[in-house]
């Protein structure tokens, strides 16, 4: 599909383990993009939710690629399969999918600088990817990220392993999932849905709730892969040898309970600072977890565009 400002395409891509996953691309029609943004979505959502932001970027000269993780969006195949992943579709496969998409972009646009933007769970995948693979990206954007200390992380993992022992990896625990979402939702007095923590915009929350590929319950196996992935990210970053001039932008919402209301973004910023990264930016906006779906999203769009433009010239 093509509009005046965006040329949109959809296709499936194979990763090294032959795990096919869905990809949507947005390119400015009739001209070479000045940069590419590879978007890594978060949990219980899909690449299609970034269409508005992608069209904004193409209007301003950038290309965008976004893929659906295993068990999410068009990769899942149907709402019934959303949230379910096999033993083979683990965190490492998600990383390999990102690498496959990055490689595809470089083959298609070898001279164009590539930025990686990860949201929530996707921010951990972006951090893990940047730490593990010695590739040249122009910048890293972490949106809605969070910080988990080792002890509670290990305790939760032990609990999930116990559930898997008795229930299996494919079981979707209603109690566990409602506890997961409810833990974030409890901070908001008026809560007609389980997803008030997503955005302060009523229309965006209602659209998320009605989307069959959003807000679904996850299997026990997924939670185990998620926790192991977060542990893997922390280990990889402790040995990070990436170039210290890499531009890194950390975004958070002041009312985001996932990131402890902006506090986790400050912790993440300090961790990168301790590793002597020289081009760090931290921005905390009014809003909840999904800043790209907030009431003030135009302001956030403009800020991201300005940061991308400034980072294009950083080597």
C-alpha positions in Angstrom: 0.0 0.0 0.0 1.3 3.4 -0.9 0.3 6.9 0.2 1.9 10.3 -0.5 4.3 9.9 2.4 4.7 6.2 2.8 5.2 3.0 0.8 4.0 0.1 3.0 4.9 -3.5 2.5 4.3 -6.8 4.3 6.3 -10.0 4.0 7.6 -13.0 5.9 11.3 -13.5 6.6 13.2 -16.6 7.6 15.7 -16.6 10.5 18.7 -18.9 10.7 16.6 -21.7 12.3 13.9 -21.4 9.6 11.5 -19.7 12.0 9.4 -17.6 9.6 8.2 -14.3 11.1 6.0 -11.4 9.9 7.6 -8.0 8.9 6.1 -4.7 7.9 8.2 -2.0 6.2 7.5 1.6 5.6 9.6 3.6 3.1 9.4 7.1 1.8 8.1 6.8 -1.8 10.3 7.9 -4.7 13.5 8.6 -2.6 16.2 7.0 -0.6 15.6 7.2 3.2 18.2 9.1 5.2 18.0 6.5 7.9 16.2 3.3 8.9 14.6 2.6 12.2 14.2 -1.1 13.1 11.4 -1.3 15.7 11.3 -4.2 18.2 7.7 -4.3 19.8 7.0 -5.3 23.4 4.8 -8.0 24.9 1.2 -8.6 24.0 1.2 -6.3 21.0 2.3 -6.3 17.4 4.1 -4.4 14.7 0.9 -2.9 13.2 0.5 -0.7 16.3 3.5 1.4 15.1 2.0 2.4 11.8 1.1 6.0 12.8 4.6 6.6 14.1 6.2 4.9 11.0 4.2 7.1 8.6 5.4 10.1 10.5 9.0 9.1 10.1 8.6 8.3 6.4 7.0 11.7 5.9 10.3 13.1 7.4 12.6 11.0 5.3 13.2 7.8 7.3 12.3 4.2 6.6 10.9 1.8 9.2 10.9 -2.0 9.6 9.0 -3.8 12.4 8.7 -7.6 13.0 6.3 -9.7 15.0 7.8 -11.9 17.7 6.9 -15.6 17.9 3.4 -15.9 19.4 2.6 -12.3 18.5 0.8 -10.5 15.7 0.8 -12.0 12.3 3.6 -14.4 13.3 1.2 -16.1 15.7 -1.2 -16.6 12.8 -4.4 -16.3 14.9 -5.7 -14.8 18.1 -6.0 -18.3 19.6 -2.2 -18.9 19.1 -1.2 -15.5 20.5 0.8 -15.9 23.7 1.9 -19.4 22.9 5.4 -20.3 21.9 7.1 -23.7 21.5 10.3 -24.8 23.2 12.2 -23.9 20.1 10.8 -20.4 20.0 12.8 -19.0 22.8 14.5 -15.7 23.6 17.5 -16.7 21.4 15.1 -17.2 18.4 13.8 -13.6 19.0 17.3 -12.3 18.9 18.0 -14.3 15.7 14.9 -12.9 14.1 16.1 -9.4 14.9 19.5 -10.2 13.4 17.8 -11.7 10.3 15.8 -8.5 9.9 18.8 -6.3 10.4 20.8 -8.3 7.8 17.9 -8.0 5.4 17.8 -4.2 5.8 21.6 -3.9 5.3 21.3 -6.0 2.1 18.4 -3.8 0.8 19.9 -0.5 2.0 23.7 -1.1 2.5 24.7 2.6 2.8 21.8 3.8 5.0 22.4 4.2 8.8 20.2 1.9 10.9 18.8 2.8 14.3 17.3 0.2 16.7 14.3 1.1 18.8 12.9 -1.4 21.4 9.8 -0.9 23.5 9.3 -2.6 26.9 10.3 -6.2 26.4 11.6 -5.1 23.1 14.0 -2.7 24.9 15.6 -5.7 26.6 15.9 -7.5 23.2 17.5 -4.4 21.7 20.0 -4.1 24.6 20.8 -7.9 24.4 21.1 -7.6 20.6 23.5 -4.6 20.7 25.6 -6.3 23.4 25.8 -9.7 21.7 26.4 -8.8 18.0 29.3 -6.7 17.0 27.3 -4.8 14.3 27.4 -1.1 13.4 24.2 0.6 14.3 23.8 4.4 14.3 21.8 4.6 17.5 19.8 2.8 20.2 16.3 3.9 21.5 14.9 2.3 24.6 11.3 3.1 25.3 9.3 1.9 28.3 12.2 -0.1 29.7 12.4 -1.4 33.2 14.9 -2.7 35.8 14.6 -5.9 37.8 16.9 -6.8 40.6 18.6 -10.2 40.6 16.9 -11.7 43.7 13.2 -11.1 42.7 14.1 -12.1 39.2 15.5 -15.5 40.4 12.5 -16.0 42.7 10.0 -15.4 40.0 11.9 -17.7 37.6 11.9 -20.5 40.3 8.1 -20.0 40.7 7.5 -20.2 36.9 9.6 -23.4 36.8 7.5 -24.9 39.5 4.3 -24.0 37.6 5.7 -25.6 34.5 6.6 -28.7 36.4 2.9 -29.2 37.4 1.1 -27.5 34.5 3.4 -27.7 31.5 4.9 -25.0 29.3 1.8 -24.4 27.2 -0.6 -23.7 30.1 -2.0 -20.1 30.2 -2.7 -19.3 33.8 -5.6 -16.9 34.1 -4.6 -16.1 37.7 -0.9 -15.4 36.8 -1.8 -13.2 33.8 -4.4 -11.2 35.7 -1.9 -10.8 38.5 0.7 -9.6 35.9 -1.6 -7.0 34.4 -3.3 -6.1 37.6 0.0 -5.3 39.3 0.4 -2.4 36.9 -3.3 -1.4 36.9 -3.7 -1.1 40.6 -2.0 2.4 40.5 -5.1 3.9 38.7 -8.3 4.4 40.7 -10.6 4.5 37.6 -9.9 1.2 35.9 -12.6 -0.1 33.6 -10.1 -2.3 31.8 -6.9 -4.2 32.8 -4.9 -1.9 30.6 -5.2 1.6 32.1 -1.4 1.6 32.5 -0.9 1.5 28.8 -2.0 5.1 28.1 -3.9 8.0 29.6 -5.8 8.3 26.2 -9.1 6.6 26.6 -9.4 5.8 22.9 -6.0 4.2 22.8 -6.7 2.0 25.8 -10.1 0.9 24.4 -8.4 0.2 21.0 -5.8 -2.0 22.7 -8.5 -3.9 24.6 -10.5 -4.6 21.5 -7.5 -5.7 19.4 -7.4 -9.5 19.5 -3.6 -9.4 19.1 -3.1 -7.3 22.2 -3.4 -7.8 25.9 -3.7 -11.6 25.6 -2.6 -14.1 28.2 0.8 -15.7 28.0 1.8 -19.3 28.5 4.0 -20.4 31.4 6.7 -21.2 28.8 6.8 -17.6 27.6 7.3 -16.2 31.0 10.2 -18.5 31.6 11.8 -17.4 28.3 11.2 -13.8 29.2 12.9 -14.1 32.6 15.8 -16.0 31.2 16.1 -13.4 28.5 16.3 -10.6 31.0 19.0 -12.5 32.9 20.9 -13.1 29.6 20.7 -9.4 28.8 22.2 -8.4 32.1 25.1 -10.8 31.7 25.7 -9.6 28.1 25.7 -6.0 29.1 28.2 -6.6 31.9 30.7 -7.6 29.3 29.7 -4.9 26.8 32.5 -3.8 24.5 30.4 -1.8 22.0 31.8 1.6 20.8 31.3 4.1 23.6 30.2 6.9 21.2 27.0 5.0 20.4 24.0 7.4 20.8 21.6 5.9 23.3 18.2 7.5 24.1 16.2 6.3 27.1 12.5 7.2 27.2 10.0 6.8 30.0 6.6 8.0 31.1 6.1 9.8 34.5 3.1 7.7 35.2 4.4 4.4 33.8 4.2 1.7 36.6 6.2 -0.8 34.5 9.2 1.5 34.8 8.4 2.5 38.4 7.3 6.0 37.2 10.5 7.0 35.5 12.8 5.7 38.2 14.0 2.7 36.2 15.0 4.9 33.3 17.3 6.8 35.6 18.8 3.5 36.8 19.4 2.3 33.2 20.9 5.7 32.3 23.3 5.3 35.3 24.3 1.8 34.2 25.3 3.0 30.7 27.1 6.0 32.2 29.2 3.7 34.5 30.3 1.9 31.3 31.5 5.2 29.9 29.0 5.7 27.1 29.5 9.3 25.9 26.2 10.1 24.0 23.5 9.3 26.5 20.1 11.0 26.6 17.4 10.5 29.1 13.9 11.9 28.6 10.9 11.4 30.9 7.6 12.6 29.4 4.2 13.0 30.9 2.4 9.8 30.2 2.1 6.1 30.9 3.8 3.0 29.4 3.2 3.5 25.7 4.4 7.0 24.9 3.8 6.6 21.2 0.1 6.2 22.0 -0.2 9.0 24.5 -2.3 12.2 24.3 1.0 14.2 23.7 2.3 11.8 21.1 3.0 14.5 18.6 5.4 16.1 21.0 7.1 12.8 21.5 7.2 12.1 17.7 8.9 15.5 17.2 11.4 14.8 20.0 12.4 11.4 18.5 12.7 12.9 15.0 15.0 15.6 16.4 17.2 13.0 18.2 17.4 10.8 15.1 18.4 13.8 12.9 21.1 14.8 15.4 22.4 11.3 15.8 22.8 10.8 12.0 26.2 12.5 12.1 27.6 10.7 15.1 30.3 8.2 14.2 
